[in-house]
Amino acid sequence: MPSAFEGTVQLTSGIKHCKTALGLHPQLAHLRKNELALFDRLVDRTRYIGEIGLDSSKGYREHFDDQLEVFTHILKNCEMFDDKILTIHSLNATGEVLEQLRLHPKAGVPILHWFLGTKKQVQEAVDLGCFFSIGPAMLNSARAKKVISWIPQDRVLLETDGPFAKVAGNILFPSSVGTVTEYLAEIWYKNKASVIEQLSVNLKCLTSVR
């Protein structure tokens, strides 16, 4: 949330390779859309925008208009810059998210978090320049593993989604992503070192995009 940005910056100050993102989660859009003005004042303080997006799951679809208002406002604002990296939520709203990315192609480089679209939608997202972040909890879902198999190797990134996502009741930490690299090694028919190298290249490509 924009109102949490300053405190998070202070919390992570001095931690190497730790960047603070500015976002407004779609599940909070109807409660916090009044913070869009604050978002606008803070947006030039960070390259990283997220988590943003749309959510049409039970309990949130009734607020979809508010979500769309917030999401489109943020995308339009980000179009005024040339370096934004966007982490995007799309639960039960994959088509709508991809449509907004088509309408706002200059908003930044999208990272689709926990993406559960169809094979065709994966290709559409790839064509839009999207990356896909994969976390350990996704490996507990047969559907998510099917989607992971469709993603090009050069578009995969790692995430934890902690502390919200858990595995066997345990909170996930950055060190937890080793299970993902092991799984990718298995389905890509590569050794773990080669997978880690590919993921490193992907991250460098992400951060170098303008």
Buried (B, 14 or more C-beta within 10 A) or exposed (E): BBEEBEEBBEEEEEEEEEEBBBBBBBBBBBEBBEBBEBBBEBBEEBBBBBBBBBBBEEEBEEBBEBBBBBBBBBBEBBBEBEEBBBBBBBBBBBBBBBEBBEEBEEBBBBBBBBBBBEEEBBBBBBEBEBBBBBBBBBBEEEEBBEBBEBBEBEBBBBBBBBEEBBBEEEEBEEEBBEBBBEBBBEEBEBEEEBBBEBBEEBEEBBEEEE
